[in-house]
């Protein structure tokens, strides 16, 4: 029953447009990311030459890391998970942990 309550809280905050915190290139610290439908994920791309970029991406993206001929992209879905490719690639939070992090992040952003 308690897990169901956390899931409902999580879904309510996501639906209200509060997203997760991601690192974004050219911005200081992490930023709240939300797409048009209120759901976003964090991503980090490392080019073959070593250039790294961090950004938000929509929910249609698959979690985890994929490599192509030009580099590797890692997509994750918890606060500040795109700090590094290692962290993004190993990011697999439990649903309950993700709900708590989202709830705290939204509360701080909205009321502090």
C-alpha positions in Angstrom: 0.0 0.0 0.0 2.8 2.4 0.9 4.6 1.8 -2.4 1.3 2.6 -4.3 1.1 5.9 -2.4 4.7 6.8 -3.5 3.9 5.9 -7.1 0.9 8.2 -7.0 2.9 11.1 -5.5 5.6 10.6 -8.1 3.1 10.5 -11.0 1.3 13.6 -9.7 4.6 15.6 -9.6 5.6 14.4 -13.0 2.2 15.3 -14.4 2.4 18.8 -12.8 5.4 19.5 -14.9 8.2 19.0 -12.4 11.0 17.2 -14.0 14.3 15.7 -12.8 17.5 17.7 -12.4 20.0 17.2 -15.1 23.4 18.8 -15.9 23.1 20.9 -19.1 26.1 22.3 -21.1 26.8 26.0 -20.6 24.7 26.2 -17.4 26.0 26.4 -13.8 24.9 23.5 -11.7 22.0 21.2 -12.5 18.7 22.4 -14.0 15.1 21.1 -13.8 14.3 19.4 -17.1 10.8 18.9 -18.4 9.6 18.2 -21.9 6.2 19.2 -23.3 4.5 16.2 -21.7 6.2 16.8 -18.3 8.6 13.8 -18.5 12.3 14.1 -19.2 15.5 12.1 -18.9 19.1 13.1 -18.6 21.7 12.3 -21.2 25.4 12.5 -21.6 27.3 12.0 -24.9 31.0 11.5 -25.2 32.5 11.8 -28.7 35.3 9.7 -29.9 37.6 12.7 -29.6 36.7 13.2 -25.9 34.2 16.0 -26.2 31.4 15.6 -23.7 27.9 17.1 -23.8 25.1 16.9 -21.2 21.4 17.6 -22.0 17.8 16.7 -21.4 16.0 14.2 -23.6 12.3 13.1 -23.9 10.8 10.0 -22.4 10.9 8.0 -25.7 14.6 7.4 -25.2 15.9 4.0 -24.0 17.8 4.0 -20.7 21.4 2.9 -20.6 24.4 3.5 -22.9 24.7 2.9 -26.6 27.7 3.4 -28.8 28.0 4.2 -32.5 30.9 5.2 -34.7 31.1 8.7 -33.4 30.8 8.2 -29.6 28.6 6.9 -26.8 25.3 8.2 -25.4 24.1 7.3 -21.9 20.5 8.1 -20.9 19.3 8.0 -17.3 16.3 9.0 -15.2 17.3 10.2 -11.7 18.5 13.6 -10.4 21.9 14.6 -11.7 22.6 11.2 -13.2 24.3 12.6 -16.2 27.2 14.0 -14.2 29.5 11.3 -15.9 29.0 8.5 -18.4 29.9 6.0 -15.7 27.2 7.3 -13.4 24.6 7.5 -16.2 25.4 4.0 -17.4 25.1 2.5 -14.0 22.0 4.4 -13.0 19.1 2.1 -12.1 17.2 3.6 -9.2 14.3 1.8 -7.6 10.9 3.4 -8.3 10.5 4.2 -4.7 13.9 6.0 -4.5 13.1 7.9 -7.7 9.7 9.0 -6.3 11.4 10.3 -3.1 14.1 12.2 -5.0 11.5 13.8 -7.3 9.3 14.8 -4.4 12.2 16.4 -2.5 13.5 18.1 -5.6 10.1 19.5 -6.6 9.4 20.7 -3.0 12.7 22.5 -2.8 12.2 24.1 -6.3 8.7 25.2 -5.6 8.8 26.3 -2.0 12.3 27.3 -1.2 
